[in-house]
Amino acid sequence: MTSPTSFPKDQIKVLLLENIHESASGIFSGEGFQIERVKGALKPAELAARISDVHILGIRSKTHVTDEVLKSARRLLTLGCFCIGTNQVELDAANRRGVPVFNAPFSNTRSVAELVIAEIVALARQLGDRSREVHEGVWKKVSDGCHEVRGKTLGIVGYGHIGSQVGVLAESMGLRVLFHDVMTKLPMGNNRSVPSLEALLNASDFVTLHVPATKETTRMIGAPQLAQMRRGAHLINNSRGSVVDIDALAAALKEGHVGGAAVDVFPEEPEGNGQGFSTPLRGLPNVILTPHIGGSTEEAQEAIGVEVASSLVKFTNTGTTTGTVNFPQVELPTVPGTHRILNVHKNQPGVLRDINKIVSDVNANIERQVLSTDANIGYLVMDVSKDVSNEIREQISNLSANIKTRILF
């Protein structure tokens, strides 16, 4: 007997939060999925109440997806962070529940890099102060403390996709570029690696941070590191709010040791737009404060929408996990005339043996099979004969190690 058709695409529900770009909706609607859009973020309890029948969840940086939320998401197939960071998701919990998480590590690279270059020039010329003064009716034409950036030294902490692009742009403007990374990275152009953070801070007129939020990077720039910077040097943080000790930076700015700063990210940020934001950096001279807009360009948001939505659709349609941040990486071309079984199971000995025995016992043929594992789970993609695929799926689902099994036709 031939198996029925697969789960209809028009019954796949997508929930998109936080004003995710319409480019994502276009990709989902092109697949025939149901789409619900929510303007802002949802609190975990509110999200848990709404997610029970959602198959695909899309968020940005303000929505926190906890294990309790995931526990309520009984039909959730996959989750997309339409941004670079994924620390707003309990990745290990998603992994153990068989939910791969995708993000957009590349799409806003240029937008952030251009903002850094603009801030380097703005700090060197004290543009923030001059603009504010003129808005207040004060005419203060001065050249003291204002400099060209050509010939100055830029230090880049974290030489990934954004950091290396900043280095290329900065060098084209005549800056000398140093960088420090915990991993060995190939320099772009004449950018030069230095062996330690201290060496970079000692040598730089501008320091820009491009590191992830980890235990190791928490307050990696504090009072001791600020003291290691050249007197009058400038600090730029468009990475994560946890990376800089804000109180220490405020003190260094007031004392005059740090000549200026541009900060786009903060340890605590409002959940929405409006009045009432406070930081010790407010009102200090030559300090540019922006509301986490590093990647907030129309071009970046459109590209992010396309990148993440495409990954989510590809996983939903084929089981491909290439690019996930919390899951074994598997990509297998489809075989015409077969049904594809996707299985997530606890990573323990004998599971593949048990699955293959199930297939053998029903006299089925495995056309293709790939298994990849991490410390917690195994992820199996298997193409089998159509006539027995449902029976195989049902028996695999009954294994004690099974976490999640679904079938694609």
N, C-alpha and C positions, 0 to 999 in steps of 0.2 A: 504493500500500500504506500502510495506517495505521501510524503509529509505535506502539511498545509503550508501556505505562504508565511513568510516571516512577519514579525510584529509590524503592523502598518506604520509607515513613516508619519502619517498624519495624526497618529496617537502619541508620538514622542513629544514630551513637554519640555520646553526650555524656559528657564527663569533667568532673566538678565537684570542685574541690579546696578545702581550707581551710574546711570547715564552712559552705559557702554555704547560706543559709536554705532550708528545705523549700518555701517558696513558689515558688522557681525549679523545683524538681523537679516540683511540681504542674503547672506550665505545660508543661514538656517531656513529662511522661507523658501529659498531655492530648492531645498531638500524636502519641502513639504511639512516641516516640523511646526508644532504649535509654539507660539512665542508669547511670553508675558514679560513686559518691561516694567521695572520699578525705578523711580527717579533717584532715590537715595539709597543709603545702606539700611540694613535691617539688623536689629539687635539679635543675638544668638537665640533667645527664647522665641522671638517673633519669626525668625527664619526657620527654626525647628517646626513651628506650627504650620508653615506654608510649604514645606519641602517634601512632604510625604509621598506625593505622586509625581515629583519632578525627576526627569531622566538626565537633564544636563543643566548645570548651574554655572552662571557666569557672574563674576564679581570683580571689583577693583581692590583698592587698598583699605577701605574702611570697614568692610564686612568681615567679621571673624567667624570662621567655620571651625567649630570645636568638635570634639568627639561626641558630645551630647547632640549637636546638630546632625552629625553623620548618622547617629543611632536612629534618628527619626526619618532619615532619607532612605526608605526601604527600597526604592526603585532607582536610586541615583546610579548612573553609569559612569559619569565622568564630571570633572570640575575644571573650569578655566579661570585663571587669574589674568584679567586683561590689563596687565602691567608687568613690570620686571619682577618685583618682590613676591614671595610666597609665604612670608613669615606670618601672615594673617590666617593661614590654614594650618591645622594640626596634621602635618604631612604623614607622620607615622601612623596616626589613627586612620587616615584615609587609605594608606597602604594596607593595613591589616583588614580593612573592610572591603578591599578590592576596588578602590576608586582611584584611578590615575588622575594626577593633577598636571595641567599644562599651563604655561605662562608665555610671555613674549619677551625673551631676553635680548632681542636685537632691534625691535621696530622703532623704539624712541631714542636710539643711540645718537642720531644726528641732532635731534632737538635738544637733548641735554648738553651735548658737546658745544653746540652754538651758544647756549646760555652761558656756559662757563667762559667762553671766549669774550662774550659781551661783558661779563662781570669783571674779568681781568682788566679790560680797558676802563670800565666804569670806576673801579677801585683806584686804578692808577691816576685817574683824572678827578677823583672825588665828585663824580657826576651826581650821585644821589644827594649829596649835601647842596650842591649848587642848584639843582632842579627844585629841591624843597624850598630853598631860600627865595628863589624868584617867584614861586607860587605864593609865598608869604609876603611878597612885595619888597624883598630885600635884594639889592644889587651888590654883589660881592665878587668882583673880578680879581682873582688872585692866581698866581702861578706857583707859590710856595707849596712844596709837597706834592706837586703834580708832575707826572713823568710820562714819557713815551714808554711803551712796553718793549720796543725793539732793543735787543741786547740784554734784556733782563732774563732771569732764570725762573722757569716754572718747574715745580716739583709735583709729580703725579703719584698719589698713593693708591695703588690698585690699578694695574695696567691691563684691564680686560677690554671688552668691546668699546665701552665709553672712554675709558682712560686713554687707550691707544689712539682713538679718533681725536680726542682733545690734543694729544701730542702732535699729530699730523697738522692740525689746523694752527696750533700755536707756533710750530716751527715755520710755517709759511708766512707768519707775521714777524719773524725775526727773533723769536724767543729761543733761548737755549732750553732744552727739555731734559729733565732727569726723571726717572721713575723708580719706584720700589714696589715689589710684589713678593708675596710669600712663595710664589711659584716662578720657575724660570720662564721668562717670556721673550719672544723674538722682538727686538726693537724695530720700530718703524722709522724710516728715514735716518736722521742723525740723533734720534732719542737715545739716551744712555741710561743704563741700569746702574743703581747704586746699591751697596750691600746691606744697608740698614735704614730704618726710618729716621734715626738720629742724623745720619749723614745727609739725607735728603733735606731735613728741616734746617740743618746748619747752612746749606748751600743755596736755598731758594728764596726768591723775592715774592713768589706766589706759590701757595700750596693748595692743591685741589684734591678732594677725597672721593674715591670711587670704589668703595668696598661694600660687601654685603653686611647685613645685621646678623652677627654671630656672637657667641660668648667671647671670642677672642678680640672682636672689634669694638665691644662695648666700652665707651669712653677711652678709646685708644688715643684720642687727643685730649689730654687733661693738662693740668698746670705744669707738670714736668716737661711735657712735649712742647707746650707753648713757649716755655722758657728757652727751649733749644732752637726756636725759630730766630732768624735774624731780626734785630730790632727794626721795626717799621714794616716788616713783611706782612702779607695779606693771606687770610685763610678763606677758602671756599668749600662749603659742604653742601653738595646736592645729592648725597648718597642716602644715608639713613640718619634719623634724629638721634639714635643711641650712640653714634660714633664720637660725638664731641661733648665734653663737659661744658655745658652752656654757662654755668656760673663762673668757671675758670676762664672761659673766653671773655666774658664780660669784664672780669677783673683785669685781664691782660690788655683789653682795649682801653679801659679807663686809665690804666697806668701808662699807656702809650707804647708798650712793648710791641703789641700787634697794631699795625697801622690801619687796618681795615678788615672787614669780613663781609662775605656774602653767604647767607644761610637760607636754604630753601626747605629744609626738613628739621623737625623739632621732636624732642622726646615725647611730648604729648601734643596731639593735634586735634582740633575740633572735628566733629563728625559731619558738620555741614557748614555752609557759608553763613556769615553773619558777624555781629559785633561780639566783643568780649575776649578776644585772644590776647594773651599776655605772655611776655618773655623778658628776662633780664636784659636782653639786647635792644629793646625798644628805646629810641631816643639817643642812642650813642652815635658819635660822629663817624662818618665814612663806613656805615654799616647798611648793607642792602638786605632787606628782609622780604622774602616772597613766600606765598602760601602753597608750597609743594607743587610748583608748576613746571618742574624741569622737563617733563615729557608732555606737557599740556599744550601741544600744537595740534591743529586740525590734521596735519599730515601724519603725525605720530599716532594719534588716536584712530585714524582710519586704518593705518597699517597694522596697529595692534588688533583691531577688530577682525581684520582679514586673517592675520597670522593665527590667533588663538581659535577663532571659530573654525578655520580650516582644519586645525589639528583635532578639535573636538568632533567634527563631522567625520574625519577620516577614521578616528577611533571607533565611533559609533557604527560606521558602515563596514569596516574591515578588521577592527581590533588592533590597529597599529598604535604602538605606544612610543614610537620614536619621538624624543623631545620632552617626555615627562620628567618631572623632578623627583618623583617618589616611587617609581615603578620599574620593574625589569623592562629593558628595551627590546621590543620585538616588532619586526615588519616583515610580512610574508605576502608575496603576490597571490592573488586569488586564483583558484583553479576552476574553470568553467565546468558545470555539470556536477559540482559537489556542494555540500553544506559545510559551513565553517562553525566549529565549536570553540568557544572561548572559555577557558577555565582558570580561575584563581583559587589556589589552595595553599594550605599551610606548608611551609618548606620543611618537610620531614621525609625520611627515607621511605622508598617503596611506592610513592604515589603514582609515578609514571608507569611503574610495573602494573599497578592495579588498573589504571586507565587503559593501558594497552591490552590487558586481559579482558576487560569489558568489550573492547572492540573485537578482539579475536573470538570471543564467545558468541557474538551475534553474526560472525562470518562477514564482517565489514572489511572494506579496504581503506587504508590510510593513504591518501594521495600525498599529503605533505604534513609535517609536524615539526613545530619548534617549541622548545621549552627554555625559558630563561628564569633565573632565580635571584633573589637577594637574601638578606639575613632572615627575613620574616616569611616571605611568600614565594611561590612559584607561579609563573604565568605561562599557560600552554595555549597555543593556537594550533588547531588541527582541522584539516579538511578531510571529510569522510563521505562515504556513499550516502546518497539522498534517502534511500528507502528505510534506513535504520538510524538516522541521525537523532530523531526524537528519543528513541529508546536509549541510545548511548548517552545523550544529555541527561536523561532522567536517572540513569544508573550512576553516572559520575556525580550528580547532585546529591546522591545518597551516601557518598563516601564520607567517612568521619573527618577527613582532612579538607573537605570542600568548603570554600568560602563563597564563591559565586560562579555560576555557570550559565552561559546563555548561548543561543544558537543563531547563526546568520545564514540566510538562504540566498 
